[in-house]
Amino acid sequence: MATRLFHISDVHFGVEDACALRVVADAVGQEQPDAVICTGDLTQRAKHGEYAAAARWFGSLGVPVVLQAGNHDMPYYNMWERFTDPYRRYRNLNAAVGAHFQSDDVALVPLVTTVRAQPRFPWSDGFVRENPLARTCAALAELADDPRTKIVFGHHPLLGPEGTGKNPTIGGARAFEAIAAAGAHAVMSGHIHTPFDELREHAGQSLRMIGAGTLSTRLRRGAPPSYKVLTCEPDGVIAVETRALGHAQAA
């Protein structure tokens, strides 16, 4: 039997769409996916109350939850904490409700695409540093002879929109090449609040890029709140369904 994953992103507790969250929670309860994967921006401003709301909602789902941090999940108002321990609040949430999920069909490998500060402003777009990329590639290397579908998940898309020649993620092209060469079949992300599913090629490597939309009121490009359902089988077989939920309620 195939593995079914619900892929959500950019919930932005603090400006979340309560209606969209109810629809997703109901779908989880009815369909019982094998896991829910959230690729970052769990909160809007990384406030303690926003993390508490995220803990309540994710903890209520009743299935394994796999989390990744986004650029909004580091403190905005406490610069000391941002620079000394930027992921402390995220780690506490992950310890409370997160899970390490694997199945007979799919292996999930995290990639950190966020940094506490960048040599540009604003600090919202992706930045893939050498050490996080090396850890991801090492994990993929350990799966070299594994027949399961290998999916890397991080917050930011590794390549910019096709045909634009621009890539907002510093180090993203290098990361795309490296993880494709290391045997990944796909990379899941969020950040842009618009769903996509593309087979991309760069520097002789190809990789499927799967992006979830948002479950918040922060809509972009006219795209409504949405999430994806991935049905995974071994050897890179992934069927993807996008579920749009209608326009968000006013923030």
C-alpha positions as CSV (number, residue, x, y, z in Angstrom):
1,M,0.0,0.0,0.0
2,A,1.3,3.5,-0.9
3,T,2.2,6.1,1.7
4,R,-0.1,9.2,1.8
5,L,1.3,12.5,3.0
6,F,-0.5,15.8,3.6
7,H,1.9,18.6,2.7
8,I,1.0,22.0,4.2
9,S,3.1,25.1,4.6
10,D,3.0,28.7,5.8
11,V,0.3,28.4,8.4
12,H,1.5,31.6,10.0
13,F,-0.2,31.2,13.4
14,G,-1.1,34.8,14.4
15,V,-2.7,35.5,11.0
16,E,-3.9,31.9,10.3
17,D,-7.0,31.2,8.3
18,A,-9.2,29.4,10.9
19,C,-11.6,28.1,8.3
20,A,-8.8,26.5,6.3
21,L,-7.3,24.9,9.4
22,R,-10.7,23.4,10.3
23,V,-11.0,21.9,6.8
24,V,-7.5,20.4,6.9
25,A,-8.0,19.0,10.4
26,D,-11.3,17.5,9.3
27,A,-9.6,15.9,6.3
28,V,-6.8,14.5,8.5
29,G,-9.4,13.0,10.8
30,Q,-11.4,11.5,8.0
31,E,-8.6,10.3,5.8
32,Q,-5.9,9.5,8.3
33,P,-2.8,10.2,6.2
34,D,0.4,8.5,7.2
35,A,1.8,11.9,8.2
36,V,1.4,15.6,7.9
37,I,4.5,17.5,6.7
38,C,4.7,21.3,7.3
39,T,7.5,23.1,5.5
40,G,7.9,26.1,7.6
41,D,6.5,29.5,8.6
42,L,4.5,27.9,11.4
43,T,4.1,31.3,13.0
44,Q,3.9,35.0,11.9
45,R,6.3,36.6,14.4
46,A,7.6,33.7,16.4
47,K,5.7,34.9,19.5
48,H,5.2,32.5,22.4
49,G,1.4,32.7,22.0
50,E,1.7,31.9,18.3
51,Y,3.8,28.8,19.1
52,A,1.3,27.8,21.7
53,A,-1.5,27.9,19.1
54,A,0.6,25.9,16.7
55,A,1.3,23.3,19.4
56,R,-2.5,23.0,20.1
57,W,-3.4,22.6,16.5
58,F,-0.6,20.2,15.4
59,G,-1.0,18.2,18.6
60,S,-4.7,17.7,17.9
61,L,-4.3,16.0,14.5
62,G,-3.7,12.5,15.8
63,V,-1.2,11.5,13.1
64,P,2.6,11.9,12.9
65,V,3.6,15.5,12.2
66,V,7.0,16.4,10.6
67,L,8.0,20.1,10.9
68,Q,10.6,22.4,9.4
69,A,11.3,26.0,10.4
70,G,10.8,28.9,8.1
71,N,12.1,32.4,8.1
72,H,9.1,33.6,10.2
73,D,9.9,31.1,13.0
74,M,12.9,32.9,14.4
75,P,12.3,35.8,16.9
76,Y,11.4,39.1,15.4
77,Y,11.4,41.2,18.5
78,N,14.1,39.6,20.7
79,M,17.3,40.2,18.7
80,W,19.4,38.7,21.5
81,E,17.6,35.4,21.2
82,R,17.6,35.5,17.4
83,F,21.4,35.7,17.3
84,T,22.2,33.5,20.2
85,D,19.6,30.7,19.9
86,P,17.2,31.4,16.9
87,Y,15.5,28.1,16.8
88,R,14.9,27.6,20.6
89,R,11.1,28.2,20.3
90,Y,10.9,26.1,17.2
91,R,12.8,23.2,18.9
92,N,10.4,23.3,21.8
93,L,7.4,23.0,19.5
94,N,9.1,20.2,17.5
95,A,9.9,18.3,20.7
96,A,6.3,18.6,21.8
97,V,4.4,17.6,18.6
98,G,7.0,16.7,16.0
99,A,7.9,13.2,14.8
100,H,10.6,11.5,12.8
101,F,8.6,9.7,10.1
102,Q,9.7,7.0,7.7
103,S,7.7,4.3,5.8
104,D,8.3,1.4,3.5
105,D,7.7,3.7,0.5
106,V,9.3,7.1,1.3
107,A,12.3,8.5,3.2
108,L,12.2,12.1,4.3
109,V,15.4,14.1,4.6
110,P,15.4,17.7,6.0
111,L,17.3,20.7,4.6
112,V,17.7,23.9,6.5
113,T,17.2,26.9,4.2
114,T,16.9,29.6,6.9
115,V,19.6,31.7,8.6
116,R,19.5,34.2,11.5
117,A,20.9,37.0,9.3
118,Q,22.0,37.6,5.7
119,P,24.2,40.0,3.8
120,R,21.0,41.5,2.3
121,F,17.7,42.9,3.5
122,P,15.1,41.8,4.1
123,W,16.2,38.4,5.6
124,S,13.1,36.5,4.4
125,D,14.4,34.6,1.3
126,G,16.3,31.4,1.4
127,F,20.0,30.9,2.2
128,V,21.5,27.4,2.1
129,R,24.8,27.2,3.9
130,E,27.5,24.6,3.4
131,N,27.0,22.7,6.7
132,P,23.3,22.1,6.5
133,L,23.7,21.1,2.8
134,A,26.4,18.6,3.8
135,R,24.2,17.1,6.4
136,T,21.4,16.6,3.9
137,C,23.7,15.1,1.3
138,A,25.2,12.8,4.0
139,A,21.8,11.5,4.9
140,L,21.0,10.9,1.2
141,A,24.3,9.0,0.8
142,E,23.2,6.7,3.6
143,L,20.1,5.9,1.5
144,A,22.0,5.3,-1.7
145,D,20.9,1.6,-2.0
146,D,17.5,2.2,-0.5
147,P,14.7,1.7,-3.1
148,R,12.3,4.1,-1.3
149,T,11.4,7.5,-2.8
150,K,13.7,10.1,-1.3
151,I,12.1,13.5,-0.6
152,V,14.1,16.4,0.8
153,F,12.0,19.0,2.6
154,G,12.8,22.6,3.5
155,H,11.1,26.0,3.6
156,H,12.4,27.8,0.5
157,P,12.3,26.7,-3.1
158,L,15.8,25.9,-4.3
159,L,15.3,27.5,-7.7
160,G,13.5,30.7,-8.8
161,P,10.5,30.7,-11.1
162,E,11.3,29.0,-14.4
163,G,12.3,31.3,-17.2
164,T,13.1,34.3,-15.0
165,G,16.8,33.7,-14.5
166,K,16.5,34.9,-10.9
167,N,16.9,32.8,-7.8
168,P,15.9,34.4,-4.5
169,T,17.6,31.5,-2.5
170,I,21.3,32.1,-2.0
171,G,23.0,28.7,-2.5
172,G,19.8,27.2,-3.8
173,A,21.2,26.2,-7.3
174,R,24.2,24.6,-5.7
175,A,21.9,22.7,-3.3
176,F,19.6,21.6,-6.1
177,E,22.6,20.1,-8.0
178,A,24.0,18.4,-4.9
179,I,20.9,16.8,-3.6
180,A,19.8,15.7,-7.1
181,A,23.3,14.1,-7.6
182,A,23.0,12.5,-4.1
183,G,19.8,10.6,-5.3
184,A,16.9,12.7,-4.1
185,H,13.7,12.3,-6.2
186,A,11.9,15.4,-5.1
187,V,12.2,18.5,-2.8
188,M,9.2,19.8,-0.9
189,S,9.0,23.5,0.1
190,G,6.7,26.4,0.8
191,H,7.4,30.1,1.3
192,I,5.9,31.7,-1.8
193,H,2.3,30.9,-0.8
194,T,1.5,29.6,-4.2
195,P,1.4,25.8,-5.0
196,F,3.5,24.3,-7.7
197,D,4.7,20.9,-9.0
198,E,7.5,21.1,-11.5
199,L,10.2,18.9,-12.9
200,R,13.2,21.2,-13.1
201,E,16.6,20.8,-14.6
202,H,19.8,22.6,-13.7
203,A,23.5,21.9,-14.5
204,G,22.7,18.5,-15.9
205,Q,20.6,17.4,-12.9
206,S,16.9,17.0,-12.7
207,L,14.7,17.1,-9.6
208,R,11.0,17.4,-8.9
209,M,10.0,20.5,-7.0
210,I,6.8,20.4,-5.1
211,G,5.5,23.5,-3.3
212,A,2.5,23.9,-1.0
213,G,0.5,27.1,-0.7
214,T,-0.5,28.8,2.5
215,L,-3.1,28.2,5.2
216,S,-3.0,31.8,6.3
217,T,-4.7,35.0,5.4
218,R,-1.4,36.2,3.7
219,L,-2.5,35.4,0.1
220,R,-0.3,36.1,-3.0
221,R,-1.0,36.1,-6.7
222,G,-4.6,35.5,-6.2
223,A,-4.0,31.9,-5.0
224,P,-6.5,30.7,-2.3
225,P,-5.4,28.7,0.8
226,S,-4.4,25.2,-0.2
227,Y,-2.5,22.1,0.7
228,K,-1.2,19.1,-1.2
229,V,-1.7,15.3,-0.9
230,L,1.2,13.2,-1.9
231,T,0.8,9.5,-2.6
232,C,4.2,7.9,-2.6
233,E,5.5,4.5,-3.8
234,P,9.1,3.4,-4.1
235,D,11.5,4.4,-6.9
236,G,10.4,8.0,-7.1
237,V,6.8,7.5,-7.8
238,I,4.8,10.4,-6.4
239,A,1.2,11.4,-7.3
240,V,0.4,14.9,-6.2
241,E,-3.1,16.4,-5.7
242,T,-3.6,20.1,-4.9
243,R,-6.6,21.0,-2.8
244,A,-7.7,24.6,-2.9
245,L,-9.9,25.7,0.0
246,G,-11.4,29.0,-1.2
247,H,-10.3,32.5,-0.2
248,A,-9.2,33.2,3.3
249,Q,-11.2,35.1,5.9
250,A,-10.1,38.6,6.6
251,A,-7.1,38.8,9.0
